[in-house]
Amino acid sequence: MNQTLLLKNLVMAFICLFIPMQLFPQANFIPPYKNTWTNAPQKIPTSASTDAPLMGNGDLLTTVGYQPDHLRFYISKNDFGRWVSQYGHGENEFSLAGSRLVSYLDINFHDMEKKSAGEKNLQAGNDSFSASQHIWNGQTDIKIGQNISVTSWVCATQNLIFVQVNALKQDAVMSVNLGAPENSMARLINGQLKNILWQTRSFEDNVDIPVAASIAVKAINYDTPANILLKKGQPLLLAVAVESSFKQKNTLEHVKNSLSGLTQKSTSSFLQQHNAWWKQYWQKSGILLNDTVVMKRYYQGLYTMAACSRDVNFPPGIFGWISNDTPSWNNDYHLNYNFEAPFYALYTANRLEQALPYDAPILAFMPRGQWYAEHVTHTRGVLYPVGIGPMGVEVTRQVDTFYTHLHPAGIEKGGMFWQQRSNAAYALLNLGQHWYSTYDTSYAKKIYPYALSVAEFWEDYLKLEDGRYVIYNDAIHEGSGHDINPILSLGLVRYVFTLMIDLSHHVHINEKEIGKWENILTHISPFPTQTRNGRSVFRYTEKGLDWYPDNGLGIQHIYPGNAITLDSDTALLAVSRNTIAEMHRWKDYNSSSSFFMAAIRVGYNADTIYSRLHEFIANTRPNGFINNNVHGIENSCVVTNAIDEMLCMSAGNVIRLFPSLPSRMDASFSNLRANGAFLVSAKRKDGKIADVEIISEKGRSLTLVNPWMNKKVKVLRAGKPAELLNGSRFTISTSNGEKLSIIPE
């Protein structure tokens, strides 16, 4: 790696830490924050979420752990695993389906003979470890002992990893090796060709879809990566190429060729491409607050999702980053919130490239979902189990009696449903949000068959009784029993048919069915309520489970179900706020991705929400994952999502500026994406809102709550005064690509 360029890159990030926030031009803002470790990560390897640095390009992921004299990179890809529709058997943990590691990359440091009896050994062989990671581009700098520094990054534009090892005070002896977990189900071959080490790992036997992945590592500026005398002041540069058989037919040949022509000069060009990608990523949208703690966590979440989600066919699983071959829940796509949650914030934050991979496994599972609907509930449409994998694979399918004998009611026709009927509707939420925020006609047509199948299921499954539609035998919690009218499903059904009406109007398909769907919406059962501690709150079901001491299912009809907004009936909003207060689930990690947002959506006290966000942030690991929570990426963007909603809310297709940000906070934002395909920018200083600009991508009508209460408002088109509006809210016509400025008279 070009030393001058690397130093320049590090210095820029260091200087950013000391530039006052307000000096950044909003259009060119790059997050100046770092993640820091003062000790070696402890949660690695692990079957759950790690506390180690997270690097990746949305396809190729790596994280790093350290034991004395031994640095290990855990390398995985979203598309690599044992892809078989079988949950597996407890006697052989490696027969489970799901994600698998591609490889270990080990860097070992060996003691050198001291030059004199009194000389202090500066080798890496003590326990001292520290690290920092630049959020803006993922570059991770590690210091081991007094003598060794290691800089690493995953290239944003190619499946390459670069690792630079430097001896700071004296020469060091080191070696580099490739390896993988012992796994009887995997095939592993490896070797060395001149100065390139290589390895291929595959799962080909007794699987639905075979896959192989190859890795090769080359020492750019030393003769061999295997055994090296690392000279002081002459850093070793390792280049690592990784690819799977989903991307290249001959994976080994591909990774070898990727490294064959690499030089220090060409490596510098990859660093330039890498930084350029990240710089453009940060320009998609931006926020500024006079609160650096929240700012860091906001951008940390967006970094995490950019690093793990970009492969359109293979989104990340529960953990994103895995560090062994037995990740919990198979690192699956868990459909009763865990898989959906990491993507919630990406639509408003205008990170559509990171959101798009969510669609693929949902749409690919339709044939099996139709089979389950036919054979389990005897309906049309689709019925989805709790957990699926990519490409139609069902990683929770019970082909033996592993779960059946313990939870016989939870397994139906081999599918792990836990008596829930809501998973397919839950999975539809993000597809709908993607469309509502873009009004992309091609995307509407892409998701329409799935949305229609979900609607057909509920048309058949709902029971019309005494003038209202009732949901029977649908557990709100996994295995909670034969619940009647679970509140989450009541919210999801409303979403399903509202979306179907809007989609059908947009693409002019099945418009004759709209009257039927409107009738269901008019007659669906109301949300059940109860009295707790003297106040009216929601009941989890009409009959069945009434309350639960943890988890957030009692408010998920509000968010992400979108069934209640600030325009809802005042009595319903009062019950919603009472429920938030009674649940008080600010630190319930199964609730975080929905609880904060539900509180914002119903107008809960803004100062309380903001204070609780700070408590949430204080309980995070250096990489942004939550302490004492086994789950991974689902909570990465809780703060991102909450802050965006506090700045620009568009639920119900009504845009509200700064609806829930505490009044003491100064803030500005640019290009937040609102429902209706609008990009919104505004600022607030000393309580005064200004610089409101809205770009209309699709020329839809814009409904805006008056940012200046009842003052008259001017609309400027192409910089020229156009309309004068008044009232507490108003609707403005727009044209495709038009930019509006809105100012008080």
VEXFI-510097 format. One record per residue (C-alpha): residue number from 1; residue in one letter; chain; y, z, x. Coordinates in steps of 0.5 Angstrom, whole numbers, plus 500, padded with zeros to 3 digits. Each point is the difference from the previous one (the first is absolute). Layout:
 resi resn chain   v   w   u
  NUM    A     A   Y   Z   X
...
REM end
This chain:
 resi resn chain   v   w   u
    1    M     A 500 500 500
    2    N     A 507 498 503
    3    Q     A 503 507 502
    4    T     A 507 498 499
    5    L     A 498 498 493
    6    L     A 496 507 499
    7    L     A 506 504 502
    8    K     A 505 497 496
    9    N     A 496 501 494
   10    L     A 499 507 501
   11    V     A 507 501 502
   12    M     A 502 497 494
   13    A     A 496 504 495
   14    F     A 502 506 504
   15    I     A 508 499 500
   16    C     A 499 499 492
   17    L     A 498 507 499
   18    F     A 507 502 502
   19    I     A 504 494 496
   20    P     A 504 503 494
   21    M     A 496 498 494
   22    Q     A 506 497 497
   23    L     A 502 495 506
   24    F     A 493 496 498
   25    P     A 502 494 496
   26    Q     A 496 500 494
   27    A     A 497 493 501
   28    N     A 498 501 507
   29    F     A 497 507 499
   30    I     A 494 502 505
   31    P     A 497 507 499
   32    P     A 502 504 506
   33    Y     A 495 506 498
   34    K     A 493 502 504
   35    N     A 494 503 499
   36    T     A 498 506 505
   37    W     A 494 503 503
   38    T     A 500 506 504
   39    N     A 493 501 500
   40    A     A 494 496 500
   41    P     A 498 498 493
   42    Q     A 495 504 497
   43    K     A 497 496 494
   44    I     A 497 495 504
   45    P     A 495 498 499
   46    T     A 499 501 493
   47    S     A 497 498 493
   48    A     A 507 501 497
   49    S     A 507 499 501
   50    T     A 502 501 508
   51    D     A 506 503 503
   52    A     A 500 495 506
   53    P     A 506 494 501
   54    L     A 499 494 495
   55    M     A 500 493 503
   56    G     A 499 494 496
   57    N     A 502 493 498
   58    G     A 497 500 493
   59    D     A 493 498 502
   60    L     A 499 503 507
   61    L     A 501 507 500
   62    T     A 499 505 506
   63    T     A 501 508 501
   64    V     A 499 504 506
   65    G     A 497 506 502
   66    Y     A 500 504 506
   67    Q     A 495 505 504
   68    P     A 501 502 507
   69    D     A 500 494 504
   70    H     A 498 496 495
   71    L     A 504 496 495
   72    R     A 497 496 494
   73    F     A 503 495 496
   74    Y     A 496 499 493
   75    I     A 500 493 498
   76    S     A 499 497 493
   77    K     A 502 494 495
   78    N     A 501 501 493
   79    D     A 494 494 499
   80    F     A 495 503 504
   81    G     A 495 505 497
   82    R     A 493 500 497
   83    W     A 501 496 494
   84    V     A 494 502 495
   85    S     A 500 502 493
   86    Q     A 497 506 501
   87    Y     A 502 507 501
   88    G     A 495 502 504
   89    H     A 495 506 501
   90    G     A 502 507 504
   91    E     A 494 500 504
   92    N     A 503 494 504
   93    E     A 508 500 500
   94    F     A 500 493 504
   95    S     A 497 497 494
   96    L     A 506 501 496
   97    A     A 505 494 498
   98    G     A 507 500 502
   99    S     A 505 499 506
  100    R     A 497 501 507
  101    L     A 503 500 507
  102    V     A 500 494 504
  103    S     A 501 503 507
  104    Y     A 502 506 505
  105    L     A 504 498 505
  106    D     A 500 506 505
  107    I     A 504 501 506
  108    N     A 497 505 505
  109    F     A 504 504 506
  110    H     A 496 502 506
  111    D     A 502 505 505
  112    M     A 502 498 507
  113    E     A 499 504 506
  114    K     A 506 504 502
  115    K     A 504 497 506
  116    S     A 501 507 503
  117    A     A 497 507 498
  118    G     A 507 502 497
  119    E     A 502 494 496
  120    K     A 500 501 493
  121    N     A 495 495 496
  122    L     A 505 496 496
  123    Q     A 494 496 496
  124    A     A 499 500 493
  125    G     A 495 506 500
  126    N     A 504 505 496
  127    D     A 501 501 493
  128    S     A 507 498 500
  129    F     A 501 495 494
  130    S     A 507 497 497
  131    A     A 501 494 496
  132    S     A 506 497 497
  133    Q     A 500 494 495
  134    H     A 506 495 498
  135    I     A 500 499 493
  136    W     A 503 494 500
  137    N     A 495 496 504
  138    G     A 494 505 500
  139    Q     A 500 500 508
  140    T     A 497 506 502
  141    D     A 501 504 507
  142    I     A 495 505 502
  143    K     A 501 505 506
  144    I     A 494 503 503
  145    G     A 500 506 505
  146    Q     A 506 498 505
  147    N     A 498 494 503
  148    I     A 497 495 494
  149    S     A 504 496 495
  150    V     A 497 496 495
  151    T     A 504 495 496
  152    S     A 497 496 494
  153    W     A 501 496 494
  154    V     A 497 495 495
  155    C     A 503 493 500
  156    A     A 503 499 493
  157    T     A 499 492 501
  158    Q     A 493 500 503
  159    N     A 493 504 500
  160    L     A 502 503 507
  161    I     A 501 507 503
  162    F     A 504 501 506
  163    V     A 499 506 504
  164    Q     A 504 502 506
  165    V     A 497 505 505
  166    N     A 505 503 505
  167    A     A 499 505 506
  168    L     A 506 504 501
  169    K     A 500 504 506
  170    Q     A 493 498 504
  171    D     A 495 495 500
  172    A     A 494 501 494
  173    V     A 493 498 499
  174    M     A 498 498 493
  175    S     A 495 495 496
  176    V     A 500 497 494
  177    N     A 495 499 495
  178    L     A 498 497 493
  179    G     A 495 504 496
  180    A     A 499 501 492
  181    P     A 496 506 496
  182    E     A 493 500 500
  183    N     A 498 497 494
  184    S     A 493 498 498
  185    M     A 502 495 495
  186    A     A 505 496 505
  187    R     A 498 495 505
  188    L     A 504 501 507
  189    I     A 500 495 506
  190    N     A 505 500 506
  191    G     A 501 498 507
  192    Q     A 505 498 505
  193    L     A 503 493 502
  194    K     A 504 500 507
  195    N     A 506 505 498
  196    I     A 499 500 492
  197    L     A 495 505 497
  198    W     A 498 498 493
  199    Q     A 496 503 494
  200    T     A 497 498 493
  201    R     A 498 504 495
  202    S     A 497 498 493
  203    F     A 497 502 494
  204    E     A 496 494 498
  205    D     A 493 504 497
  206    N     A 500 502 493
  207    V     A 507 498 498
  208    D     A 503 496 494
  209    I     A 505 497 505
  210    P     A 498 500 508
  211    V     A 506 501 505
  212    A     A 501 500 507
  213    A     A 506 502 504
  214    S     A 501 499 508
  215    I     A 505 503 505
  216    A     A 502 498 507
  217    V     A 504 504 505
  218    K     A 503 497 506
  219    A     A 504 503 506
  220    I     A 506 496 500
  221    N     A 502 502 507
  222    Y     A 494 503 503
  223    D     A 494 497 502
  224    T     A 495 503 495
  225    P     A 501 505 494
  226    A     A 494 504 502
  227    N     A 501 504 506
  228    I     A 507 500 503
  229    L     A 504 504 505
  230    L     A 507 500 496
  231    K     A 506 500 506
  232    K     A 506 504 499
  233    G     A 505 495 497
  234    Q     A 496 495 498
  235    P     A 498 501 493
  236    L     A 493 497 497
  237    L     A 501 495 494
  238    L     A 494 500 496
  239    A     A 500 494 494
  240    V     A 495 501 495
  241    A     A 498 495 495
  242    V     A 497 501 493
  243    E     A 497 496 495
  244    S     A 495 500 494
  245    S     A 496 494 497
  246    F     A 504 500 494
  247    K     A 505 497 504
  248    Q     A 496 496 506
  249    K     A 493 497 499
  250    N     A 499 502 508
  251    T     A 503 506 501
  252    L     A 498 502 507
  253    E     A 503 493 502
  254    H     A 506 501 497
  255    V     A 502 507 503
  256    K     A 498 497 507
  257    N     A 505 494 499
  258    S     A 505 504 497
  259    L     A 500 504 507
  260    S     A 499 494 505
  261    G     A 507 498 501
  262    L     A 504 507 499
  263    T     A 504 501 506
  264    Q     A 506 506 500
  265    K     A 505 494 499
  266    S     A 496 498 493
  267    T     A 499 507 498
  268    S     A 508 501 500
  269    S     A 500 495 495
  270    F     A 495 503 496
  271    L     A 505 507 500
  272    Q     A 506 495 498
  273    Q     A 496 498 494
  274    H     A 498 507 498
  275    N     A 507 502 500
  276    A     A 502 495 497
  277    W     A 495 501 494
  278    W     A 502 507 499
  279    K     A 507 499 500
  280    Q     A 500 495 495
  281    Y     A 495 505 496
  282    W     A 506 505 500
  283    Q     A 505 495 497
  284    K     A 496 499 494
  285    S     A 504 506 497
  286    G     A 503 506 503
  287    I     A 503 507 498
  288    L     A 504 505 503
  289    L     A 501 507 498
  290    N     A 504 506 503
  291    D     A 493 503 502
  292    T     A 496 498 506
  293    V     A 494 504 498
  294    V     A 499 496 494
  295    M     A 502 494 503
  296    K     A 495 500 505
  297    R     A 494 502 495
  298    Y     A 503 494 496
  299    Y     A 499 495 505
  300    Q     A 494 503 503
  301    G     A 496 498 494
  302    L     A 503 493 500
  303    Y     A 497 500 507
  304    T     A 493 503 498
  305    M     A 499 494 495
  306    A     A 503 495 504
  307    A     A 495 502 505
  308    C     A 494 500 496
  309    S     A 501 495 494
  310    R     A 501 493 501
  311    D     A 493 496 500
  312    V     A 501 497 493
  313    N     A 492 500 499
  314    F     A 499 507 503
  315    P     A 504 506 498
  316    P     A 500 507 503
  317    G     A 495 505 498
  318    I     A 501 507 498
  319    F     A 502 502 507
  320    G     A 503 494 503
  321    W     A 497 502 507
  322    I     A 493 502 501
  323    S     A 497 503 507
  324    N     A 493 500 498
  325    D     A 494 497 496
  326    T     A 500 505 495
  327    P     A 507 500 496
  328    S     A 500 504 494
  329    W     A 499 496 494
  330    N     A 498 494 504
  331    N     A 508 499 501
  332    D     A 499 497 493
  333    Y     A 505 497 495
  334    H     A 500 506 496
  335    L     A 503 498 493
  336    N     A 502 506 496
  337    Y     A 506 501 505
  338    N     A 499 500 507
  339    F     A 500 492 501
  340    E     A 506 499 496
  341    A     A 504 505 503
  342    P     A 502 498 507
  343    F     A 503 493 496
  344    Y     A 504 504 495
  345    A     A 507 500 505
  346    L     A 499 493 503
  347    Y     A 503 496 494
  348    T     A 506 503 499
  349    A     A 501 501 508
  350    N     A 499 492 499
  351    R     A 494 500 505
  352    L     A 496 495 496
  353    E     A 496 497 506
  354    Q     A 497 507 501
  355    A     A 499 501 492
  356    L     A 496 493 499
  357    P     A 493 502 503
  358    Y     A 499 505 495
  359    D     A 499 495 495
  360    A     A 493 497 503
  361    P     A 495 505 499
  362    I     A 502 501 493
  363    L     A 500 493 498
  364    A     A 493 499 504
  365    F     A 497 505 496
  366    M     A 501 497 494
  367    P     A 493 497 499
  368    R     A 496 507 501
  369    G     A 506 503 496
  370    Q     A 498 495 494
  371    W     A 492 502 501
  372    Y     A 502 508 499
  373    A     A 504 499 494
  374    E     A 494 496 497
  375    H     A 495 505 502
  376    V     A 503 506 500
  377    T     A 506 500 494
  378    H     A 497 494 497
  379    T     A 507 497 500
  380    R     A 503 494 502
  381    G     A 505 500 506
  382    V     A 499 504 506
  383    L     A 498 507 502
  384    Y     A 501 503 507
  385    P     A 496 506 504
  386    V     A 504 505 504
  387    G     A 499 496 506
  388    I     A 500 493 503
  389    G     A 500 496 506
  390    P     A 502 493 502
  391    M     A 498 494 498
  392    G     A 496 502 494
  393    V     A 496 505 504
  394    E     A 499 507 496
  395    V     A 500 505 505
  396    T     A 498 506 495
  397    R     A 494 496 497
  398    Q     A 494 505 499
  399    V     A 494 496 501
  400    D     A 496 507 501
  401    T     A 501 507 497
  402    F     A 505 502 505
  403    Y     A 505 503 495
  404    T     A 496 498 494
  405    H     A 496 507 500
  406    L     A 506 504 502
  407    H     A 505 497 495
  408    P     A 496 496 495
  409    A     A 506 499 495
  410    G     A 504 497 506
  411    I     A 495 494 501
  412    E     A 499 494 495
  413    K     A 496 494 501
  414    G     A 501 502 508
  415    G     A 508 500 500
  416    M     A 503 507 502
  417    F     A 505 500 494
  418    W     A 501 508 499
  419    Q     A 500 498 493
  420    Q     A 507 497 501
  421    R     A 502 494 496
  422    S     A 507 499 503
  423    N     A 499 497 507
  424    A     A 501 493 499
  425    A     A 506 502 496
  426    Y     A 503 504 505
  427    A     A 498 494 505
  428    L     A 505 496 496
  429    L     A 506 504 501
  430    N     A 502 497 507
  431    L     A 498 493 498
  432    G     A 505 501 494
  433    Q     A 505 503 505
  434    H     A 500 495 505
  435    W     A 501 495 494
  436    Y     A 506 504 497
  437    S     A 503 500 506
  438    T     A 500 493 502
  439    Y     A 499 496 493
  440    D     A 496 495 505
  441    T     A 497 495 495
  442    S     A 494 498 505
  443    Y     A 498 508 501
  444    A     A 500 501 492
  445    K     A 495 494 499
  446    K     A 496 503 506
  447    I     A 499 507 497
  448    Y     A 500 498 493
  449    P     A 493 499 499
  450    Y     A 499 507 503
  451    A     A 505 503 495
  452    L     A 497 497 494
  453    S     A 493 502 502
  454    V     A 503 507 500
  455    A     A 503 499 493
  456    E     A 494 498 497
  457    F     A 496 506 502
  458    W     A 505 504 497
  459    E     A 500 496 494
  460    D     A 493 501 499
  461    Y     A 500 507 502
  462    L     A 505 503 496
  463    K     A 498 503 493
  464    L     A 505 499 494
  465    E     A 500 507 496
  466    D     A 505 502 495
  467    G     A 505 495 502
  468    R     A 500 501 508
  469    Y     A 496 498 506
  470    V     A 496 505 503
  471    I     A 496 501 507
  472    Y     A 493 503 500
  473    N     A 496 502 505
  474    D     A 505 499 506
  475    A     A 500 505 505
  476    I     A 507 502 503
  477    H     A 497 503 506
  478    E     A 494 498 504
  479    G     A 494 503 496
  480    S     A 505 504 495
  481    G     A 495 498 494
  482    H     A 501 496 493
  483    D     A 507 501 500
  484    I     A 504 497 494
  485    N     A 507 496 501
  486    P     A 501 502 507
  487    I     A 508 500 502
  488    L     A 499 496 506
  489    S     A 496 494 496
  490    L     A 505 501 494
  491    G     A 505 498 505
  492    L     A 496 494 504
  493    V     A 499 497 493
  494    R     A 507 500 498
  495    Y     A 501 496 507
  496    V     A 495 495 499
  497    F     A 502 498 494
  498    T     A 507 500 502
  499    L     A 499 496 506
  500    M     A 495 495 496
  501    I     A 506 499 495
  502    D     A 505 498 506
  503    L     A 495 496 504
  504    S     A 498 496 494
  505    H     A 507 498 498
  506    H     A 502 499 507
  507    V     A 494 495 501
  508    H     A 499 498 493
  509    I     A 493 501 500
  510    N     A 497 504 494
  511    E     A 506 501 496
  512    K     A 497 500 494
  513    E     A 496 507 502
  514    I     A 507 503 501
  515    G     A 500 503 493
  516    K     A 494 503 501
  517    W     A 502 504 506
  518    E     A 506 502 497
  519    N     A 496 503 494
  520    I     A 496 504 505
  521    L     A 507 502 504
  522    T     A 502 502 493
  523    H     A 494 504 498
  524    I     A 498 503 506
  525    S     A 499 508 500
  526    P     A 505 504 502
  527    F     A 500 504 506
  528    P     A 497 507 499
  529    T     A 504 506 501
  530    Q     A 499 507 500
  531    T     A 504 507 501
  532    R     A 499 504 507
  533    N     A 504 506 502
  534    G     A 505 498 494
  535    R     A 501 493 501
  536    S     A 498 494 498
  537    V     A 496 496 505
  538    F     A 495 494 500
  539    R     A 493 501 499
  540    Y     A 495 497 505
  541    T     A 496 497 494
  542    E     A 500 501 492
  543    K     A 493 502 500
  544    G     A 497 503 506
  545    L     A 503 502 507
  546    D     A 507 503 498
  547    W     A 503 502 507
  548    Y     A 497 500 507
  549    P     A 503 504 506
  550    D     A 501 495 505
  551    N     A 501 492 500
  552    G     A 505 496 497
  553    L     A 496 497 494
  554    G     A 505 503 495
  555    I     A 506 496 502
  556    Q     A 497 494 502
  557    H     A 501 496 494
  558    I     A 508 501 502
  559    Y     A 499 498 507
  560    P     A 496 495 502
  561    G     A 499 499 492
  562    N     A 507 498 499
  563    A     A 499 503 493
  564    I     A 506 504 500
  565    T     A 507 498 502
  566    L     A 507 503 500
  567    D     A 501 496 493
  568    S     A 494 503 497
  569    D     A 501 505 494
  570    T     A 504 506 502
  571    A     A 494 505 497
  572    L     A 495 496 505
  573    L     A 504 501 506
  574    A     A 501 507 498
  575    V     A 492 501 500
  576    S     A 500 496 506
  577    R     A 505 505 504
  578    N     A 496 506 498
  579    T     A 494 497 502
  580    I     A 503 499 507
  581    A     A 502 507 500
  582    E     A 493 503 498
  583    M     A 496 496 504
  584    H     A 504 501 506
  585    R     A 496 496 505
  586    W     A 505 498 505
  587    K     A 494 502 505
  588    D     A 494 497 497
  589    Y     A 498 495 505
  590    N     A 496 496 494
  591    S     A 507 500 496
  592    S     A 505 498 505
  593    S     A 500 493 499
  594    S     A 502 501 493
  595    F     A 503 506 499
  596    F     A 507 499 503
  597    M     A 500 494 497
  598    A     A 499 502 493
  599    A     A 505 506 501
  600    I     A 505 495 502
  601    R     A 498 495 494
  602    V     A 502 505 495
  603    G     A 506 503 503
  604    Y     A 497 507 503
  605    N     A 506 504 504
  606    A     A 502 495 506
  607    D     A 501 506 505
  608    T     A 493 503 498
  609    I     A 497 493 502
  610    Y     A 503 499 506
  611    S     A 499 507 503
  612    R     A 493 499 498
  613    L     A 500 494 504
  614    H     A 502 504 506
  615    E     A 494 504 499
  616    F     A 496 495 500
  617    I     A 502 497 506
  618    A     A 500 506 504
  619    N     A 492 500 498
  620    T     A 499 494 504
  621    R     A 496 498 506
  622    P     A 504 496 506
  623    N     A 497 494 497
  624    G     A 503 501 493
  625    F     A 493 502 497
  626    I     A 500 506 496
  627    N     A 497 507 503
  628    N     A 494 503 497
  629    N     A 499 493 496
  630    V     A 493 496 501
  631    H     A 503 494 497
  632    G     A 504 495 504
  633    I     A 505 495 499
  634    E     A 501 501 492
  635    N     A 506 505 502
  636    S     A 503 496 505
  637    C     A 506 497 496
  638    V     A 501 506 495
  639    V     A 507 501 503
  640    T     A 501 493 500
  641    N     A 498 499 493
  642    A     A 504 506 498
  643    I     A 507 498 504
  644    D     A 500 493 497
  645    E     A 499 503 493
  646    M     A 506 505 501
  647    L     A 504 494 503
  648    C     A 498 494 495
  649    M     A 496 501 494
  650    S     A 498 494 496
  651    A     A 494 503 495
  652    G     A 500 497 493
  653    N     A 504 494 503
  654    V     A 507 504 500
  655    I     A 503 501 507
  656    R     A 503 507 502
  657    L     A 504 501 506
  658    F     A 499 507 503
  659    P     A 497 503 494
  660    S     A 496 506 504
  661    L     A 503 501 507
  662    P     A 504 507 500
  663    S     A 507 499 499
  664    R     A 502 503 507
  665    M     A 496 494 504
  666    D     A 504 494 503
  667    A     A 495 494 500
  668    S     A 500 492 500
  669    F     A 495 495 499
  670    S     A 499 493 500
  671    N     A 495 495 497
  672    L     A 495 505 496
  673    R     A 496 496 496
  674    A     A 501 501 492
  675    N     A 496 498 494
  676    G     A 502 493 498
  677    A     A 500 497 507
  678    F     A 507 503 502
  679    L     A 502 503 507
  680    V     A 505 505 499
  681    S     A 505 503 506
  682    A     A 505 506 499
  683    K     A 503 506 503
  684    R     A 502 507 498
  685    K     A 505 504 504
  686    D     A 503 507 498
  687    G     A 497 498 493
  688    K     A 504 493 499
  689    I     A 495 494 499
  690    A     A 503 494 503
  691    D     A 497 493 503
  692    V     A 495 499 495
  693    E     A 497 493 501
  694    I     A 494 497 496
  695    I     A 497 493 502
  696    S     A 496 497 494
  697    E     A 494 497 503
  698    K     A 497 497 493
  699    G     A 507 499 496
  700    R     A 497 506 495
  701    S     A 505 504 496
  702    L     A 502 506 503
  703    T     A 501 507 496
  704    L     A 504 505 504
  705    V     A 502 507 499
  706    N     A 507 501 501
  707    P     A 501 503 507
  708    W     A 507 502 498
  709    M     A 498 503 494
  710    N     A 505 497 494
  711    K     A 505 497 505
  712    K     A 501 492 499
  713    V     A 496 496 505
  714    K     A 501 493 503
  715    V     A 495 496 502
  716    L     A 501 495 506
  717    R     A 496 493 501
  718    A     A 501 497 506
  719    G     A 505 505 502
  720    K     A 505 498 494
  721    P     A 501 504 494
  722    A     A 496 498 494
  723    E     A 499 505 495
  724    L     A 503 507 497
  725    L     A 495 504 497
  726    N     A 500 507 497
  727    G     A 495 505 497
  728    S     A 495 505 503
  729    R     A 495 494 502
  730    F     A 501 493 499
  731    T     A 496 494 501
  732    I     A 502 494 505
  733    S     A 497 493 500
  734    T     A 498 497 507
  735    S     A 498 494 503
  736    N     A 495 499 505
  737    G     A 502 502 507
  738    E     A 507 502 497
  739    K     A 503 506 504
  740    L     A 504 505 496
  741    S     A 505 505 502
  742    I     A 502 506 495
  743    I     A 506 504 500
  744    P     A 504 505 496
  745    E     A 506 497 497
REM end
